[in-house]
Amino acid sequence: MEVIHKIGRRKTAVARVYVSQGKGDITVNKKELKTYFPTATLQYKVRQPLSLTDNLENFDIKVNVYGGGITGQAEAIRLAISRALCELDAENRGTLKPEGLLTRDPRMVERKKFGQKKARKKFQFSKR
């Protein structure tokens, strides 16, 4: 099996994932998963597509991720891993799609407009 490269995005986080045959090592930005994502919730999010498809010990995963916060990065990695697993085996799509792991979350921060304090908040109005 050759290396499979996929990209996942969430808010402003972009994750590039390289999946190869291995024994279940996940490396994020040249660090171990547990050191990069200290909380169990974020580690669960990253491993979720692997555990649903029973592939936790089958693949080595190298991840380059940048932008956004740690939650956005974890969800971007989750999307990229899900896309890679679908390319490996088309049957994985049937288990990942109902869980919502193949859906790109489109919610982004709305831009600030000129003449306003923030995206929607206005400057205080003075009648007199």
C-alpha positions as CSV (number, residue, x, y, z in Angstrom):
1,M,0.0,0.0,0.0
2,E,1.3,3.4,-0.9
3,V,0.9,6.6,1.2
4,I,-2.5,8.2,0.9
5,H,-2.6,12.0,1.2
6,K,-5.8,13.9,2.2
7,I,-6.7,17.3,3.4
8,G,-9.3,18.3,6.0
9,R,-10.4,21.8,7.0
10,R,-12.4,23.3,9.9
11,K,-12.8,27.1,10.5
12,T,-9.2,28.3,9.7
13,A,-7.5,25.0,10.6
14,V,-6.0,23.0,7.7
15,A,-4.8,19.4,8.3
16,R,-2.7,17.4,5.8
17,V,-2.8,13.7,6.6
18,Y,-0.5,10.9,5.3
19,V,-1.8,7.4,5.9
20,S,0.5,4.4,5.4
21,Q,0.5,0.8,6.5
22,G,1.7,0.4,10.1
23,K,1.0,-0.4,13.7
24,G,-1.2,2.5,14.8
25,D,1.2,5.4,15.4
26,I,-0.3,8.9,15.1
27,T,2.1,11.8,14.8
28,V,0.9,15.4,14.7
29,N,3.4,18.1,13.7
30,K,6.3,15.7,14.6
31,K,4.9,15.1,18.1
32,E,3.0,12.2,19.6
33,L,-0.8,12.5,19.6
34,K,-0.9,12.5,23.4
35,T,1.6,15.4,23.7
36,Y,0.0,17.5,21.0
37,F,-3.6,17.0,22.1
38,P,-3.4,16.6,26.0
39,T,-7.2,16.2,26.6
40,A,-8.9,12.8,26.1
41,T,-11.8,14.5,24.2
42,L,-9.5,15.8,21.4
43,Q,-7.7,12.4,21.2
44,Y,-11.0,10.7,20.9
45,K,-12.0,13.1,18.1
46,V,-8.9,12.3,16.1
47,R,-9.2,8.5,16.6
48,Q,-13.0,8.4,16.0
49,P,-13.0,7.4,12.3
50,L,-10.3,4.7,13.0
51,S,-12.3,3.2,15.9
52,L,-15.5,3.2,13.9
53,T,-13.9,1.3,11.1
54,D,-11.9,-1.0,13.4
55,N,-8.5,0.2,12.0
56,L,-6.8,1.5,15.2
57,E,-3.8,-0.7,14.9
58,N,-3.6,-1.0,11.1
59,F,-2.2,2.4,9.9
60,D,0.5,4.9,10.8
61,I,-0.7,8.4,10.4
62,K,1.5,11.5,9.9
63,V,-0.3,14.9,10.2
64,N,0.7,18.4,9.4
65,V,-1.8,20.9,10.8
66,Y,-1.8,24.7,11.1
67,G,-4.2,27.5,11.8
68,G,-7.2,27.8,14.2
69,G,-7.4,26.4,17.7
70,I,-6.8,22.9,19.0
71,T,-10.5,21.9,18.7
72,G,-10.6,23.1,15.1
73,Q,-7.4,21.3,14.3
74,A,-8.6,18.0,15.9
75,E,-11.8,18.2,13.8
76,A,-9.8,19.0,10.6
77,I,-7.6,15.9,11.3
78,R,-10.7,13.8,11.8
79,L,-12.2,14.9,8.5
80,A,-8.9,14.2,6.7
81,I,-8.5,10.7,8.2
82,S,-12.2,9.9,7.3
83,R,-11.6,10.9,3.7
84,A,-8.4,8.7,3.6
85,L,-10.2,5.7,5.0
86,C,-13.0,6.1,2.3
87,E,-10.3,6.0,-0.4
88,L,-8.8,2.9,1.1
89,D,-12.1,1.0,1.3
90,A,-15.4,2.2,-0.2
91,E,-17.3,0.2,2.5
92,N,-16.0,2.6,5.2
93,R,-18.2,5.3,3.7
94,G,-21.3,3.5,4.9
95,T,-20.1,3.6,8.5
96,L,-18.6,7.1,8.5
97,K,-21.3,9.1,6.6
98,P,-24.2,8.5,9.1
99,E,-21.9,9.7,12.0
100,G,-21.3,13.0,10.1
101,L,-17.5,12.5,9.7
102,L,-17.4,13.1,6.0
103,T,-19.2,16.5,6.2
104,R,-17.1,19.6,6.0
105,D,-18.3,22.0,8.7
106,P,-18.9,25.3,6.7
107,R,-19.2,27.6,9.7
108,M,-16.5,30.3,9.5
109,V,-16.0,33.6,11.4
110,E,-17.9,36.4,9.7
111,R,-15.7,39.3,8.6
112,K,-15.8,42.7,10.3
113,K,-17.4,45.4,8.2
114,F,-16.2,49.0,7.9
115,G,-18.2,51.5,9.8
116,Q,-19.1,48.9,12.4
117,K,-17.5,47.8,15.7
118,K,-17.5,44.0,14.7
119,A,-19.2,41.8,12.1
120,R,-22.7,42.7,13.3
121,K,-22.2,45.0,16.3
122,K,-22.5,48.7,15.5
123,F,-21.0,51.7,17.2
124,Q,-23.2,53.3,19.9
125,F,-25.9,55.5,18.3
126,S,-26.2,59.0,19.7
127,K,-29.4,60.8,19.0
128,R,-28.1,64.2,20.2
